[in-house]
């Protein structure tokens, strides 16, 4: 079964830096964002060297139960496995724009932010979520962070509390006709004619993983391409022995697998055992 450990091994063995040139040349991407998304799909599916669109799509269909869109998370769901959200930044210090979707430790089938197709793509209630964050400079992939949401974002109750308080505050304003929506809400009939509505949207953003985890990993300078992956120890141990042994057996300059402790996103005073996988080219 496809998983992130197999994907990391592929990236180490077949690093692709100039993704716009590679994917644009295959007429598969007309933007850097589309090129990054295509790259991540191939990284997960093991289709780096397959040029036939038909063969590639057949493999995608066998591996992914859902392929989403830019407006509704996630971007991908592995059949019987994790969900994946792909994000692009343009500099190593940039924050990640999440728009109306707050950060997620996991993804839930009852979330109002996902589509019905995502909700019914397979039988599921909750899935681990992987954030794949690519930093692209001059149309080349500089860094690739692969971070599980439960290492990165707080539980959904933290964000929902803020969302709920904002909506409740607006609804308490006198002479305001407030309507609940998938966004923060909507105020109807703002003007005397009753012809103007106000949509209230959250514009969420989160610091990129390189900045969030600078206390456990500082990427060295002078490399063309860098990969870093963080997951909890128990998540790492949930993969098969074969997959763990394959990663632990990688003998490649610049590759390292390390035991670390990271701050609990719900209580930074508590530390969690985790794995850090890095590769510098």
Secondary structure, 3 states (H helix, E strand, C coil): CCCHHHHHHHHHHCCCCCHHHHHHHCCCCCCHHHHHHHHHHHHHHCCCCCCCHHHHHHHHHHHEEEEEECCEEEEEEECCCCEEEEEEECCCCCEEEEECCCCCCEEECCCCCCCHHHHCCCCCCEEEEEEEEEEEECCEEEEEEEEEHHHCCCCHHHHHHHHHHHHHHHHCCCCCEEECCCCCEEEECCCCCCCCCEEECCCEEEECHHHHCCCCCCCCCCCCCEEEEEEEHHHHHHCCHHHHHHHHCCCCCCEEEEEEEEEECCEEEEEEEEEEEEEEC
